[in-house]
Amino acid sequence: MKHESRRNCRVSFQITVLRSFFVAILAVCPLLLPITLRAQSDSATAPLYKITFRDGTVVFGRFISKDLKEELFRTTTGEEIDIRLATVEKLEIISQEDAADILEATNQNASRMLFTSTATPLRAGQVYIGTQEVAMPLLGVGVTDFFNVAFGFLYVAPRITPVRIGPVEISAGVYYFVNKQMKSGLAVWNTTYTDERLSVTAGSGWNFESGEADGEMMIIVGGSYIMNEKLTVMTENLLDLNGRLGRWFPFGGLEWVRTVLSIGVRVSGNNIATDLAMVFPIGENPNDSFAFIPWLGFVYNL
């Protein structure tokens, strides 16, 4: 009876957290909708160009003005630049088939959220190294265009992306954790929608120990929006339906954690990306929760 009462309290609290989270999403969406619709409208009506300048610089993007002497051009990374046609060596229109590959290639970090992966794969031969929270190493390898392997602190994570339909990708993978006490893992299915600036990922994971699934489920919801070529706003949120999230990396040792909400930014440079975020771990009892945990991630794309 006591156990049933505790379980009901846990379910009730998780429902409250979910309701509050989705209310917050509904409040923010109207603010982002005009920006997103405008970006999608531009993408649908304007062709993608490759511009080669006389100094050898190459950019990809779309024209967003019609001035004959000077053109306003939005690159695939979100930067708006004025282009004087006298400085252009070559102007090429990119086919729709090639445009999708180019847009994906320009975002080297599209395969990663803050803690876990999107459904977007690394390209064959693409490699990154980095750290999470300074002390936890990270390595990702694109074996093929649809099969990747990531290595982290005490885990290995192979992942395959067998479905790619337009802007939608679906992946399946495993996070396999090894420590002295037990061997466990998390089987994950993700779906990611991506346009030039917006990326949204939703998925679920099932826990297993010693090769046997125990039916415990986790929900993953995340997204990112490219503000400009340097700055991307990000969020990743995890909801544990069975009380095991606190045992999973990177939250090992926080047994009371049931839900994790986060908001942060990714600052990108030449092959370098730094993630700065606030992570809000939430337990069954709200009094157990921290105000937030600072999150720092660093990746270098080789």
Stockholm file with secondary structure:
# STOCKHOLM 1.0

chainA/1-302         MKHESRRNCRVSFQITVLRSFFVAILAVCPLLLPITLRAQSDSATAPLYKITFRDGTVVFGRFISKDLKEELFRTTTGEEIDIRLATVEKLEIISQEDAADILEATNQNASRMLFTSTATPLRAGQVYIGTQEVAMPLLGVGVTDFFNVAFGFLYVAPRITPVRIGPVEISAGVYYFVNKQMKSGLAVWNTTYTDERLSVTAGSGWNFESGEADGEMMIIVGGSYIMNEKLTVMTENLLDLNGRLGRWFPFGGLEWVRTVLSIGVRVSGNNIATDLAMVFPIGENPNDSFAFIPWLGFVYNL
#=GR chainA/1-302 SS CHHHHHHHHHHHHHHHHHHHHHHHHHHHHHHHHHHHHHHHHHHHHSCCEEEEETTSCEEEEEECCCCSSEEEEEETTSCEEEEEGGGEEEEEECCHHHHHHHHHHHCTTTTBCSSSBCSCCCCTTCEEEEEETTTEEEEEEESSSSEEEEEETTEEEEEEEEEEETTEEEEEEEEEEECSSCEEEEEEEEEEEECSSEEEEEEEEEEEETTEEEEEEEEEEEEEEECSSSEEEEEEEEEESSSCGGGSTTSTTCTTEEEEEEEEEEEECSSEEEEEEEEEEEESSGGGCCSCEEEEEEEEEC
#=GC SS_cons         CHHHHHHHHHHHHHHHHHHHHHHHHHHHHHHHHHHHHHHHHHHHHSCCEEEEETTSCEEEEEECCCCSSEEEEEETTSCEEEEEGGGEEEEEECCHHHHHHHHHHHCTTTTBCSSSBCSCCCCTTCEEEEEETTTEEEEEEESSSSEEEEEETTEEEEEEEEEEETTEEEEEEEEEEECSSCEEEEEEEEEEEECSSEEEEEEEEEEEETTEEEEEEEEEEEEEEECSSSEEEEEEEEEESSSCGGGSTTSTTCTTEEEEEEEEEEEECSSEEEEEEEEEEEESSGGGCCSCEEEEEEEEEC
//
